[in-house]
Amino acid sequence: MNNLEPPKALRLDARCLKETWETWMQDYELYAIASGLTETSAEVQYATFLHVIGESARSVYKGFQFATVAASKDVATVRTAFTNYCTPKLNEVYERYRFNQLVPAAGESID
C-alpha cells in the first residue's frame, strides 16, 4: 500500500489538545498498520513518526527530557511523552473550589 496517505500534521493549537492528540494517534496507528510500517525497523518507525507528526510537534519534541538517548529514539517512549504533553494537568485547588461551590438541588441526595 505505497499510495496510502499519512495523517495530517498534529495541530498543537487545537482548542482541545487531548482529543486532537487521541484522534491523531488513532489515525497514525491505522496508517502504520495499513502501510506495513509496524513491520519495519525501530529506526524507520521513529523517523516516520517524527516526520508525520509535523514541524511544530517536532519542535516540542526537542524540548522533551529523556532518561537516555536510546529512549529518545524509542517510538513508545516518544508517544508517552506526547501523551503527557497533550493531556492537561488538573488544578487540584481549582477543582476543590468548584466542588465546594456545588449546591444540591431540592430533593437531591448527597450521593
N, CA, C and O atoms as a GROMACS GRO file, in nm:
protein
  444
    1MET      N    1   0.083  -0.118   0.000
    1MET     CA    2   0.000   0.000   0.000
    1MET      C    3   0.087   0.124   0.000
    1MET      O    4   0.084   0.201   0.096
    2ASN      N    5   0.162   0.145  -0.101
    2ASN     CA    6   0.250   0.262  -0.110
    2ASN      C    7   0.174   0.390  -0.134
    2ASN      O    8   0.228   0.498  -0.110
    3ASN      N    9   0.050   0.383  -0.181
    3ASN     CA   10  -0.027   0.502  -0.211
    3ASN      C   11  -0.099   0.558  -0.089
    3ASN      O   12  -0.168   0.660  -0.100
    4LEU      N   13  -0.084   0.496   0.024
    4LEU     CA   14  -0.154   0.537   0.144
    4LEU      C   15  -0.100   0.671   0.194
    4LEU      O   16   0.021   0.689   0.211
    5GLU      N   17  -0.190   0.764   0.215
    5GLU     CA   18  -0.150   0.898   0.260
    5GLU      C   19  -0.143   0.900   0.413
    5GLU      O   20  -0.235   0.854   0.480
    6PRO      N   21  -0.033   0.954   0.469
    6PRO     CA   22  -0.022   0.961   0.615
    6PRO      C   23  -0.118   1.066   0.671
    6PRO      O   24  -0.166   1.152   0.597
    7PRO      N   25  -0.146   1.060   0.800
    7PRO     CA   26  -0.234   1.160   0.859
    7PRO      C   27  -0.171   1.299   0.851
    7PRO      O   28  -0.050   1.313   0.840
    8LYS      N   29  -0.256   1.401   0.856
    8LYS     CA   30  -0.207   1.539   0.856
    8LYS      C   31  -0.127   1.563   0.983
    8LYS      O   32  -0.139   1.488   1.080
    9ALA      N   33  -0.046   1.667   0.982
    9ALA     CA   34   0.037   1.700   1.098
    9ALA      C   35  -0.050   1.730   1.220
    9ALA      O   36  -0.162   1.779   1.207
   10LEU      N   37   0.002   1.698   1.336
   10LEU     CA   38  -0.069   1.723   1.462
   10LEU      C   39  -0.082   1.873   1.483
   10LEU      O   40   0.016   1.947   1.473
   11ARG      N   41  -0.203   1.917   1.513
   11ARG     CA   42  -0.228   2.059   1.539
   11ARG      C   43  -0.218   2.086   1.688
   11ARG      O   44  -0.306   2.048   1.765
   12LEU      N   45  -0.110   2.150   1.727
   12LEU     CA   46  -0.089   2.181   1.868
   12LEU      C   47  -0.167   2.303   1.913
   12LEU      O   48  -0.174   2.332   2.033
   13ASP      N   49  -0.226   2.375   1.820
   13ASP     CA   50  -0.304   2.494   1.855
   13ASP      C   51  -0.454   2.464   1.865
   13ASP      O   52  -0.536   2.555   1.871
   14ALA      N   53  -0.488   2.337   1.867
   14ALA     CA   54  -0.629   2.296   1.875
   14ALA      C   55  -0.687   2.336   2.010
   14ALA      O   56  -0.616   2.344   2.110
   15ARG      N   57  -0.816   2.360   2.010
   15ARG     CA   58  -0.884   2.401   2.133
   15ARG      C   59  -0.878   2.292   2.240
   15ARG      O   60  -0.849   2.320   2.356
   16CYS      N   61  -0.905   2.171   2.200
   16CYS     CA   62  -0.899   2.058   2.294
   16CYS      C   63  -0.785   1.967   2.248
   16CYS      O   64  -0.804   1.874   2.169
   17LEU      N   65  -0.666   1.996   2.300
   17LEU     CA   66  -0.546   1.927   2.254
   17LEU      C   67  -0.550   1.777   2.284
   17LEU      O   68  -0.501   1.697   2.205
   18LYS      N   69  -0.606   1.740   2.397
   18LYS     CA   70  -0.610   1.598   2.433
   18LYS      C   71  -0.690   1.519   2.330
   18LYS      O   72  -0.645   1.414   2.286
   19GLU      N   73  -0.808   1.568   2.292
   19GLU     CA   74  -0.890   1.497   2.194
   19GLU      C   75  -0.822   1.496   2.057
   19GLU      O   76  -0.826   1.396   1.986
   20THR      N   77  -0.760   1.607   2.021
   20THR     CA   78  -0.688   1.616   1.894
   20THR      C   79  -0.575   1.514   1.890
   20THR      O   80  -0.556   1.446   1.789
   21TRP      N   81  -0.501   1.504   2.000
   21TRP     CA   82  -0.392   1.406   2.008
   21TRP      C   83  -0.443   1.264   1.996
   21TRP      O   84  -0.387   1.183   1.922
   22GLU      N   85  -0.549   1.232   2.068
   22GLU     CA   86  -0.603   1.096   2.065
   22GLU      C   87  -0.652   1.060   1.925
   22GLU      O   88  -0.631   0.948   1.878
   23THR      N   89  -0.718   1.154   1.858
   23THR     CA   90  -0.764   1.130   1.722
   23THR      C   91  -0.647   1.112   1.627
   23THR      O   92  -0.647   1.021   1.544
   24TRP      N   93  -0.547   1.199   1.640
   24TRP     CA   94  -0.429   1.190   1.554
   24TRP      C   95  -0.357   1.058   1.577
   24TRP      O   96  -0.314   0.994   1.482
   25MET      N   97  -0.344   1.018   1.703
   25MET     CA   98  -0.274   0.894   1.734
   25MET      C   99  -0.347   0.774   1.677
   25MET      O  100  -0.284   0.680   1.627
   26GLN      N  101  -0.480   0.776   1.683
   26GLN     CA  102  -0.558   0.667   1.624
   26GLN      C  103  -0.537   0.663   1.472
   26GLN      O  104  -0.520   0.556   1.415
   27ASP      N  105  -0.539   0.779   1.409
   27ASP     CA  106  -0.514   0.786   1.264
   27ASP      C  107  -0.374   0.734   1.231
   27ASP      O  108  -0.356   0.662   1.133
   28TYR      N  109  -0.276   0.771   1.312
   28TYR     CA  110  -0.139   0.727   1.287
   28TYR      C  111  -0.124   0.576   1.304
   28TYR      O  112  -0.058   0.511   1.223
   29GLU      N  113  -0.186   0.521   1.407
   29GLU     CA  114  -0.178   0.376   1.428
   29GLU      C  115  -0.239   0.300   1.311
   29GLU      O  116  -0.184   0.199   1.267
   30LEU      N  117  -0.352   0.348   1.262
   30LEU     CA  118  -0.415   0.285   1.145
   30LEU      C  119  -0.323   0.295   1.023
   30LEU      O  120  -0.309   0.199   0.947
   31TYR      N  121  -0.262   0.411   1.005
   31TYR     CA  122  -0.169   0.431   0.894
   31TYR      C  123  -0.049   0.337   0.906
   31TYR      O  124  -0.008   0.275   0.808
   32ALA      N  125   0.006   0.326   1.028
   32ALA     CA  126   0.124   0.242   1.048
   32ALA      C  127   0.094   0.096   1.018
   32ALA      O  128   0.177   0.026   0.959
   33ILE      N  129  -0.022   0.050   1.057
   33ILE     CA  130  -0.058  -0.089   1.031
   33ILE      C  131  -0.084  -0.112   0.882
   33ILE      O  132  -0.033  -0.207   0.823
   34ALA      N  133  -0.164  -0.023   0.823
   34ALA     CA  134  -0.202  -0.041   0.682
   34ALA      C  135  -0.083  -0.026   0.587
   34ALA      O  136  -0.080  -0.090   0.482
   35SER      N  137   0.013   0.057   0.622
   35SER     CA  138   0.127   0.079   0.533
   35SER      C  139   0.239  -0.021   0.556
   35SER      O  140   0.336  -0.024   0.480
   36GLY      N  141   0.227  -0.104   0.659
   36GLY     CA  142   0.331  -0.202   0.688
   36GLY      C  143   0.445  -0.143   0.769
   36GLY      O  144   0.550  -0.207   0.784
   37LEU      N  145   0.427  -0.024   0.822
   37LEU     CA  146   0.531   0.042   0.900
   37LEU      C  147   0.566  -0.036   1.026
   37LEU      O  148   0.680  -0.034   1.071
   38THR      N  149   0.468  -0.105   1.082
   38THR     CA  150   0.493  -0.181   1.205
   38THR      C  151   0.588  -0.298   1.183
   38THR      O  152   0.643  -0.353   1.279
   39GLU      N  153   0.609  -0.336   1.058
   39GLU     CA  154   0.698  -0.447   1.025
   39GLU      C  155   0.841  -0.400   0.996
   39GLU      O  156   0.929  -0.483   0.971
   40THR      N  157   0.865  -0.269   1.000
   40THR     CA  158   0.997  -0.215   0.968
   40THR      C  159   1.080  -0.201   1.096
   40THR      O  160   1.031  -0.229   1.206
   41SER      N  161   1.203  -0.157   1.081
   41SER     CA  162   1.291  -0.141   1.196
   41SER      C  163   1.245  -0.027   1.286
   41SER      O  164   1.169   0.060   1.244
   42ALA      N  165   1.290  -0.029   1.410
   42ALA     CA  166   1.254   0.074   1.507
   42ALA      C  167   1.302   0.212   1.461
   42ALA      O  168   1.235   0.312   1.486
   43GLU      N  169   1.415   0.216   1.396
   43GLU     CA  170   1.470   0.343   1.347
   43GLU      C  171   1.381   0.405   1.240
   43GLU      O  172   1.359   0.526   1.239
   44VAL      N  173   1.329   0.323   1.151
   44VAL     CA  174   1.238   0.371   1.046
   44VAL      C  175   1.106   0.416   1.108
   44VAL      O  176   1.050   0.518   1.066
   45GLN      N  177   1.056   0.342   1.205
   45GLN     CA  178   0.931   0.381   1.272
   45GLN      C  179   0.948   0.515   1.343
   45GLN      O  180   0.859   0.600   1.337
   46TYR      N  181   1.060   0.534   1.410
   46TYR     CA  182   1.089   0.659   1.480
   46TYR      C  183   1.095   0.776   1.381
   46TYR      O  184   1.034   0.881   1.404
   47ALA      N  185   1.168   0.759   1.273
   47ALA     CA  186   1.182   0.866   1.175
   47ALA      C  187   1.049   0.898   1.108
   47ALA      O  188   1.018   1.015   1.085
   48THR      N  189   0.971   0.797   1.077
   48THR     CA  190   0.841   0.819   1.015
   48THR      C  191   0.746   0.890   1.111
   48THR      O  192   0.674   0.981   1.071
   49PHE      N  193   0.747   0.850   1.236
   49PHE     CA  194   0.661   0.914   1.335
   49PHE      C  195   0.692   1.063   1.345
   49PHE      O  196   0.602   1.146   1.340
   50LEU      N  197   0.819   1.096   1.360
   50LEU     CA  198   0.856   1.238   1.372
   50LEU      C  199   0.832   1.315   1.243
   50LEU      O  200   0.804   1.435   1.247
   51HIS      N  201   0.842   1.250   1.130
   51HIS     CA  202   0.814   1.317   1.003
   51HIS      C  203   0.665   1.347   0.990
   51HIS      O  204   0.627   1.457   0.952
   52VAL      N  205   0.583   1.249   1.021
   52VAL     CA  206   0.439   1.263   1.003
   52VAL      C  207   0.378   1.358   1.106
   52VAL      O  208   0.280   1.427   1.076
   53ILE      N  209   0.432   1.363   1.226
   53ILE     CA  210   0.372   1.444   1.332
   53ILE      C  211   0.378   1.594   1.302
   53ILE      O  212   0.295   1.671   1.352
   54GLY      N  213   0.472   1.635   1.222
   54GLY     CA  214   0.476   1.774   1.179
   54GLY      C  215   0.585   1.857   1.246
   54GLY      O  216   0.642   1.818   1.348
   55GLU      N  217   0.611   1.972   1.186
   55GLU     CA  218   0.721   2.058   1.229
   55GLU      C  219   0.700   2.117   1.368
   55GLU      O  220   0.794   2.120   1.448
   56SER      N  221   0.580   2.164   1.398
   56SER     CA  222   0.557   2.226   1.529
   56SER      C  223   0.570   2.123   1.640
   56SER      O  224   0.621   2.155   1.747
   57ALA      N  225   0.523   2.002   1.617
   57ALA     CA  226   0.535   1.897   1.719
   57ALA      C  227   0.681   1.853   1.734
   57ALA      O  228   0.723   1.816   1.843
   58ARG      N  229   0.758   1.856   1.624
   58ARG     CA  230   0.900   1.822   1.635
   58ARG      C  231   0.974   1.924   1.721
   58ARG      O  232   1.068   1.888   1.793
   59SER      N  233   0.933   2.049   1.714
   59SER     CA  234   0.999   2.149   1.800
   59SER      C  235   0.965   2.124   1.946
   59SER      O  236   1.048   2.149   2.034
   60VAL      N  237   0.843   2.076   1.975
   60VAL     CA  238   0.807   2.038   2.111
   60VAL      C  239   0.890   1.916   2.153
   60VAL      O  240   0.937   1.910   2.267
   61TYR      N  241   0.906   1.822   2.063
   61TYR     CA  242   0.984   1.700   2.091
   61TYR      C  243   1.126   1.735   2.133
   61TYR      O  244   1.183   1.671   2.222
   62LYS      N  245   1.183   1.835   2.071
   62LYS     CA  246   1.320   1.876   2.104
   62LYS      C  247   1.332   1.923   2.248
   62LYS      O  248   1.441   1.919   2.305
   63GLY      N  249   1.223   1.966   2.308
   63GLY     CA  250   1.224   2.012   2.446
   63GLY      C  251   1.201   1.904   2.549
   63GLY      O  252   1.214   1.929   2.669
   64PHE      N  253   1.166   1.784   2.506
   64PHE     CA  254   1.143   1.674   2.599
   64PHE      C  255   1.274   1.628   2.661
   64PHE      O  256   1.380   1.633   2.598
   65GLN      N  257   1.266   1.584   2.787
   65GLN     CA  258   1.381   1.529   2.857
   65GLN      C  259   1.363   1.378   2.868
   65GLN      O  260   1.263   1.331   2.924
   66PHE      N  261   1.458   1.303   2.815
   66PHE     CA  262   1.453   1.157   2.821
   66PHE      C  263   1.567   1.106   2.906
   66PHE      O  264   1.671   1.171   2.918
   67ALA      N  265   1.548   0.989   2.965
   67ALA     CA  266   1.650   0.931   3.053
   67ALA      C  267   1.777   0.898   2.976
   67ALA      O  268   1.888   0.920   3.026
   68THR      N  269   1.762   0.845   2.855
   68THR     CA  270   1.878   0.808   2.774
   68THR      C  271   1.855   0.851   2.630
   68THR      O  272   1.744   0.885   2.590
   69VAL      N  273   1.961   0.849   2.553
   69VAL     CA  274   1.950   0.881   2.411
   69VAL      C  275   1.867   0.774   2.340
   69VAL      O  276   1.790   0.804   2.250
   70ALA      N  277   1.883   0.650   2.382
   70ALA     CA  278   1.807   0.540   2.321
   70ALA      C  279   1.658   0.559   2.347
   70ALA      O  280   1.576   0.529   2.260
   71ALA      N  281   1.622   0.607   2.466
   71ALA     CA  282   1.481   0.630   2.498
   71ALA      C  283   1.422   0.740   2.411
   71ALA      O  284   1.304   0.736   2.378
   72SER      N  285   1.503   0.838   2.375
   72SER     CA  286   1.454   0.948   2.292
   72SER      C  287   1.425   0.902   2.149
   72SER      O  288   1.357   0.973   2.075
   73LYS      N  289   1.476   0.786   2.111
   73LYS     CA  290   1.453   0.734   1.976
   73LYS      C  291   1.360   0.613   1.977
   73LYS      O  292   1.343   0.547   1.874
   74ASP      N  293   1.298   0.585   2.091
   74ASP     CA  294   1.203   0.476   2.103
   74ASP      C  295   1.062   0.534   2.081
   74ASP      O  296   1.020   0.624   2.154
   75VAL      N  297   0.990   0.484   1.983
   75VAL     CA  298   0.859   0.539   1.946
   75VAL      C  299   0.761   0.533   2.063
   75VAL      O  300   0.685   0.628   2.084
   76ALA      N  301   0.761   0.426   2.138
   76ALA     CA  302   0.668   0.413   2.251
   76ALA      C  303   0.696   0.519   2.357
   76ALA      O  304   0.602   0.576   2.414
   77THR      N  305   0.822   0.545   2.384
   77THR     CA  306   0.859   0.647   2.482
   77THR      C  307   0.823   0.787   2.432
   77THR      O  308   0.776   0.870   2.509
   78VAL      N  309   0.845   0.812   2.305
   78VAL     CA  310   0.812   0.942   2.246
   78VAL      C  311   0.661   0.962   2.248
   78VAL      O  312   0.613   1.071   2.278
   79ARG      N  313   0.586   0.857   2.217
   79ARG     CA  314   0.439   0.867   2.222
   79ARG      C  315   0.391   0.897   2.364
   79ARG      O  316   0.299   0.976   2.382
   80THR      N  317   0.452   0.834   2.463
   80THR     CA  318   0.415   0.860   2.602
   80THR      C  319   0.446   1.005   2.638
   80THR      O  320   0.367   1.070   2.708
   81ALA      N  321   0.559   1.056   2.593
   81ALA     CA  322   0.594   1.195   2.620
   81ALA      C  323   0.493   1.290   2.559
   81ALA      O  324   0.454   1.389   2.622
   82PHE      N  325   0.450   1.262   2.436
   82PHE     CA  326   0.349   1.347   2.372
   82PHE      C  327   0.214   1.333   2.442
   82PHE      O  328   0.140   1.431   2.453
   83THR      N  329   0.180   1.215   2.488
   83THR     CA  330   0.054   1.197   2.561
   83THR      C  331   0.056   1.281   2.688
   83THR      O  332  -0.044   1.346   2.720
   84ASN      N  333   0.167   1.280   2.760
   84ASN     CA  334   0.179   1.362   2.880
   84ASN      C  335   0.173   1.510   2.847
   84ASN      O  336   0.115   1.589   2.922
   85TYR      N  337   0.232   1.549   2.736
   85TYR     CA  338   0.232   1.690   2.695
   85TYR      C  339   0.091   1.735   2.656
   85TYR      O  340   0.051   1.847   2.689
   86CYS      N  341   0.018   1.652   2.588
   86CYS     CA  342  -0.114   1.689   2.535
   86CYS      C  343  -0.227   1.672   2.636
   86CYS      O  344  -0.338   1.720   2.612
   87THR      N  345  -0.202   1.605   2.746
   87THR     CA  346  -0.304   1.585   2.848
   87THR      C  347  -0.292   1.697   2.951
   87THR      O  348  -0.187   1.711   3.015
   88PRO      N  349  -0.396   1.777   2.968
   88PRO     CA  350  -0.386   1.889   3.062
   88PRO      C  351  -0.373   1.841   3.206
   88PRO      O  352  -0.431   1.740   3.246
   89LYS      N  353  -0.296   1.915   3.281
   89LYS     CA  354  -0.280   1.884   3.423
   89LYS      C  355  -0.400   1.938   3.498
   89LYS      O  356  -0.454   2.043   3.465
   90LEU      N  357  -0.442   1.865   3.600
   90LEU     CA  358  -0.556   1.905   3.680
   90LEU      C  359  -0.509   2.003   3.788
   90LEU      O  360  -0.412   1.977   3.859
   91ASN      N  361  -0.579   2.116   3.798
   91ASN     CA  362  -0.550   2.213   3.902
   91ASN      C  363  -0.631   2.173   4.025
   91ASN      O  364  -0.751   2.200   4.033
   92GLU      N  365  -0.565   2.108   4.119
   92GLU     CA  366  -0.634   2.050   4.233
   92GLU      C  367  -0.704   2.156   4.318
   92GLU      O  368  -0.815   2.134   4.366
   93VAL      N  369  -0.641   2.270   4.336
   93VAL     CA  370  -0.700   2.377   4.417
   93VAL      C  371  -0.829   2.427   4.352
   93VAL      O  372  -0.930   2.447   4.420
   94TYR      N  373  -0.825   2.449   4.220
   94TYR     CA  374  -0.942   2.497   4.149
   94TYR      C  375  -1.055   2.393   4.151
   94TYR      O  376  -1.171   2.427   4.171
   95GLU      N  377  -1.020   2.268   4.129
   95GLU     CA  378  -1.120   2.162   4.130
   95GLU      C  379  -1.184   2.148   4.268
   95GLU      O  380  -1.304   2.123   4.278
   96ARG      N  381  -1.106   2.164   4.372
   96ARG     CA  382  -1.159   2.160   4.508
   96ARG      C  383  -1.256   2.278   4.529
   96ARG      O  384  -1.362   2.262   4.590
   97TYR      N  385  -1.217   2.395   4.480
   97TYR     CA  386  -1.303   2.513   4.489
   97TYR      C  387  -1.436   2.489   4.418
   97TYR      O  388  -1.542   2.518   4.473
   98ARG      N  389  -1.430   2.434   4.296
   98ARG     CA  390  -1.553   2.405   4.221
   98ARG      C  391  -1.642   2.307   4.296
   98ARG      O  392  -1.764   2.322   4.299
   99PHE      N  393  -1.580   2.205   4.356
   99PHE     CA  394  -1.656   2.105   4.431
   99PHE      C  395  -1.726   2.171   4.550
   99PHE      O  396  -1.843   2.143   4.576
  100ASN      N  397  -1.655   2.256   4.620
  100ASN     CA  398  -1.712   2.321   4.739
  100ASN      C  399  -1.819   2.424   4.703
  100ASN      O  400  -1.896   2.463   4.790
  101GLN      N  401  -1.826   2.467   4.578
  101GLN     CA  402  -1.928   2.562   4.535
  101GLN      C  403  -2.057   2.494   4.492
  101GLN      O  404  -2.156   2.561   4.464
  102LEU      N  405  -2.056   2.362   4.485
  102LEU     CA  406  -2.176   2.289   4.444
  102LEU      C  407  -2.288   2.308   4.546
  102LEU      O  408  -2.266   2.304   4.667
  103VAL      N  409  -2.407   2.330   4.495
  103VAL     CA  410  -2.526   2.345   4.579
  103VAL      C  411  -2.625   2.237   4.535
  103VAL      O  412  -2.664   2.234   4.418
  104PRO      N  413  -2.666   2.150   4.627
  104PRO     CA  414  -2.758   2.044   4.586
  104PRO      C  415  -2.896   2.100   4.552
  104PRO      O  416  -2.944   2.195   4.614
  105ALA      N  417  -2.957   2.040   4.452
  105ALA     CA  418  -3.092   2.079   4.413
  105ALA      C  419  -3.192   2.026   4.516
  105ALA      O  420  -3.160   1.937   4.595
  106ALA      N  421  -3.308   2.082   4.514
  106ALA     CA  422  -3.413   2.038   4.608
  106ALA      C  423  -3.442   1.890   4.586
  106ALA      O  424  -3.468   1.848   4.474
  107GLY      N  425  -3.436   1.812   4.693
  107GLY     CA  426  -3.467   1.671   4.686
  107GLY      C  427  -3.350   1.586   4.637
  107GLY      O  428  -3.363   1.464   4.627
  108GLU      N  429  -3.237   1.647   4.606
  108GLU     CA  430  -3.119   1.571   4.557
  108GLU      C  431  -3.045   1.513   4.677
  108GLU      O  432  -3.020   1.582   4.776
  109SER      N  433  -3.012   1.384   4.667
  109SER     CA  434  -2.941   1.319   4.777
  109SER      C  435  -2.793   1.356   4.772
  109SER      O  436  -2.746   1.412   4.674
  110ILE      N  437  -2.723   1.324   4.878
  110ILE     CA  438  -2.579   1.354   4.887
  110ILE      C  439  -2.500   1.271   4.789
  110ILE      O  440  -2.392   1.312   4.746
  111ASP      N  441  -2.551   1.154   4.752
  111ASP     CA  442  -2.482   1.068   4.657
  111ASP      C  443  -2.487   1.130   4.520
  111ASP      O  444  -2.435   1.073   4.425
   0.00000   0.00000   0.00000
